[in-house]
Amino acid sequence: MKTINVVQGPQNASAIILGCMRMPALSVDQAEKMIHTAVELGVNFFDNATCYTAGEAEERFGDAFRQSGIRREDVIIQTKCGLCFDRNEFDWTKENILSSVDDSLRRMKTEYLDVLLLHRPDLIFEPEQVAEAFETLEKAGKVRYFGVSNVPTLQMELLRKFVRQPLVFNQLQFSLEQSQLIDQALYLNNKTTEMAVDRDQGTLDYCRLHDITIQAWSPLQYGFFKGCFVDDPNFPELNRVLGEIGEKYGVPKTAVAIAWILRHPAKMQAIAGTMNPDHLRDICEASRVELTHHEWYQLYLAAGKYLP
Ligand SMILES: NC(=O)c1ccc[n+]([C@@H]2O[C@H](COP(=O)([O-])OP(=O)(O)OC[C@H]3O[C@@H](n4cnc5c(N)ncnc54)[C@H](OP(=O)(O)O)[C@@H]3O)[C@@H](O)[C@H]2O)c1
């Protein structure tokens, strides 16, 4: 498994993360098998969130991890807070961040989180409150590293003005089909295409400039949770090229789609959401593949993008 040393963050972190959003669909025994499979494949990083099935994903992970007998120090456990669907609000207040972390620790049956991310912007967040919360959590030994998710450039800048701890991750949607993160760079200032629209204030370049590692969520999905594009007949050209390149390297199509993300020089991680051990095995084959410059573009174009 490819690993990355995150600047001012976790070392030897696997390039592929297991996302636990769909874990409530599994029994504790099945979840334990999923975790064991991940670790055997070299995946040592697990992503969760307080809002995934109202805490059930954290709970299931915690029960399964405890049952697995895997040593706590051998894995990197990350969760996210701030999306309070039960209250119909997003909440980055100090009070909510602190109580969310306590709930997550309890559900996941762990003494500390390796990483805490703020999940999606609270429209009325006060950076001073975030700073106080992070300070308290770090001092109490409850959280080691901090980051954000779905947060654009100027909000990261605003946080960094007040928060002492480095923001080491930004978790963002990115896949061959949902590639807005990179598309706009091709069409700067162009009035003739949607691809020119600046949707995120240059978040990718900002993250690279400030050593913030991007974690790509839903790396195999099209649209907003519409389904997996691999082997979907609506994406014939993409699947043809995925298959052709997969054959060359002797790996499945899903591995090629993930290798496309890992090939980006920003050194992103990809968060696989599968809850099928065989699918995860396929996906992890990505680690064996280093796409050529030309193959990377072939895939980009096969996903329906075009060059100016
Ligand atoms: N920060 C955020 O706002 C945010 C938002 C969404 C997600 N996330 C994180 O990202 C993780 C991944 O998200 P995701 O689950 O949407 O990502 P994904 O890995 O792109 O999609 C997973 C889906 O693809 C299917 N799949 C995988 N391999 C397949 C194959 N070979 N054939 C057919 N279907 C296949 C899976 O089904 P099987 O289980 O049957 O394989 C599952 O339904 C989540 O768990 C969560 O941790 C973060």
The ligand as a MOL file (V3000), in Angstrom:
LIG
                    3D

  0  0  0     0  0            999 V3000
M  V30 BEGIN CTAB
M  V30 COUNTS 48 52 0 0 0
M  V30 BEGIN ATOM
M  V30 1 N -16.8020 14.8530 3.7650 0
M  V30 2 C -17.9470 14.5960 3.1710 0
M  V30 3 O -18.7990 15.4770 3.0060 0
M  V30 4 C -18.2140 13.2070 2.6970 0
M  V30 5 C -19.3510 12.9340 1.8990 0
M  V30 6 C -19.5610 11.6180 1.4750 0
M  V30 7 C -18.6890 10.6150 1.8310 0
M  V30 8 N -17.6070 10.8920 2.6290 0 CHG=1
M  V30 9 C -16.6480 9.8250 3.0170 0
M  V30 10 O -16.2250 9.1800 1.8380 0
M  V30 11 C -16.4380 7.7780 1.9600 0
M  V30 12 C -16.6860 7.1870 0.6200 0
M  V30 13 O -17.9170 7.6720 0.0760 0
M  V30 14 P -18.7730 6.7680 -0.8880 0
M  V30 15 O -19.1750 5.5330 -0.1970 0
M  V30 16 O -19.8360 7.6130 -1.5130 0 CHG=-1
M  V30 17 O -17.6210 6.4310 -1.9880 0
M  V30 18 P -17.3170 5.4470 -3.1340 0
M  V30 19 O -16.2440 4.5370 -2.6780 0
M  V30 20 O -17.0640 6.2960 -4.3350 0
M  V30 21 O -18.6560 4.6350 -3.3910 0
M  V30 22 C -18.9970 3.4930 -2.6690 0
M  V30 23 C -20.0790 2.7760 -3.4180 0
M  V30 24 O -19.4940 2.2030 -4.5980 0
M  V30 25 C -19.8280 0.8330 -4.6350 0
M  V30 26 N -18.7520 0.0500 -5.2590 0
M  V30 27 C -17.4480 0.0050 -4.9230 0
M  V30 28 N -16.7810 -0.8650 -5.7150 0
M  V30 29 C -17.7010 -1.3950 -6.5460 0
M  V30 30 C -17.6310 -2.3380 -7.5890 0
M  V30 31 N -16.4940 -2.9350 -7.9230 0
M  V30 32 N -18.7540 -2.6190 -8.2400 0
M  V30 33 C -19.9130 -2.0180 -7.8990 0
M  V30 34 N -20.0590 -1.1040 -6.9180 0
M  V30 35 C -18.9490 -0.8010 -6.2470 0
M  V30 36 C -20.0100 0.4310 -3.2090 0
M  V30 37 O -20.8320 -0.7150 -3.0930 0
M  V30 38 P -20.2920 -2.0040 -2.2730 0
M  V30 39 O -20.3100 -1.6410 -0.8360 0
M  V30 40 O -21.2680 -3.0560 -2.6540 0
M  V30 41 O -18.9190 -2.2720 -2.7890 0
M  V30 42 C -20.6650 1.6500 -2.5870 0
M  V30 43 O -22.0650 1.6220 -2.7760 0
M  V30 44 C -17.5800 7.6450 2.9730 0
M  V30 45 O -17.5840 6.3880 3.6080 0
M  V30 46 C -17.2330 8.7450 3.9250 0
M  V30 47 O -16.2510 8.2830 4.8230 0
M  V30 48 C -17.3620 12.1610 3.0430 0
M  V30 END ATOM
M  V30 BEGIN BOND
M  V30 1 1 1 2
M  V30 2 2 2 3
M  V30 3 1 2 4
M  V30 4 1 4 5
M  V30 5 2 4 48
M  V30 6 2 5 6
M  V30 7 1 6 7
M  V30 8 2 7 8
M  V30 9 1 8 9
M  V30 10 1 8 48
M  V30 11 1 9 10
M  V30 12 1 9 46
M  V30 13 1 10 11
M  V30 14 1 11 12
M  V30 15 1 11 44
M  V30 16 1 12 13
M  V30 17 1 13 14
M  V30 18 2 14 15
M  V30 19 1 14 16
M  V30 20 1 14 17
M  V30 21 1 17 18
M  V30 22 2 18 19
M  V30 23 1 18 20
M  V30 24 1 18 21
M  V30 25 1 21 22
M  V30 26 1 22 23
M  V30 27 1 23 24
M  V30 28 1 23 42
M  V30 29 1 24 25
M  V30 30 1 25 26
M  V30 31 1 25 36
M  V30 32 1 26 27
M  V30 33 1 26 35
M  V30 34 2 27 28
M  V30 35 1 28 29
M  V30 36 1 29 30
M  V30 37 2 29 35
M  V30 38 1 30 31
M  V30 39 2 30 32
M  V30 40 1 32 33
M  V30 41 2 33 34
M  V30 42 1 34 35
M  V30 43 1 36 37
M  V30 44 1 36 42
M  V30 45 1 37 38
M  V30 46 2 38 39
M  V30 47 1 38 40
M  V30 48 1 38 41
M  V30 49 1 42 43
M  V30 50 1 44 45
M  V30 51 1 44 46
M  V30 52 1 46 47
M  V30 END BOND
M  V30 END CTAB
M  END
